[in-house]
Amino acid sequence: MNQNQRNRKALKTKFSQALNEEVKGLSSVMQAVLIDDLITAFENRFTVLNKAQSKSQSNLECNVTVGVEVLQ
């Protein structure tokens, strides 16, 4: 099992515990589908935010290098 699989399994456990009461009425198959979808959405959002932050940091470093004042 690689690191990504271990991370996903850990997220599955955490999401399942956090949403235990909310998903009680769903079948076990539907619970698994919902948790998997939530994990995928979380990972995708996290990836997008990391990329945006990296670009923002790169732009800030570039602007500082050339002496441009950046207001936040």
Contacts in CASP RR format, 6 or more apart in sequence:
PFRMAT RR
TARGET T0000
AUTHOR 0000-0000-0000
METHOD contacts of the structure
MODEL  1
MNQNQRNRKALKTKFSQALNEEVKGLSSVMQAVLIDDLITAFENRFTVLN
KAQSKSQSNLECNVTVGVEVLQ
1 9 0 8 1.000
8 39 0 8 1.000
8 43 0 8 1.000
11 39 0 8 1.000
11 42 0 8 1.000
11 43 0 8 1.000
12 35 0 8 1.000
12 36 0 8 1.000
12 39 0 8 1.000
15 35 0 8 1.000
15 38 0 8 1.000
15 39 0 8 1.000
15 42 0 8 1.000
16 31 0 8 1.000
16 35 0 8 1.000
19 34 0 8 1.000
19 35 0 8 1.000
19 38 0 8 1.000
23 30 0 8 1.000
23 31 0 8 1.000
23 34 0 8 1.000
23 35 0 8 1.000
26 34 0 8 1.000
60 70 0 8 1.000
63 69 0 8 1.000
63 70 0 8 1.000
64 70 0 8 1.000
END
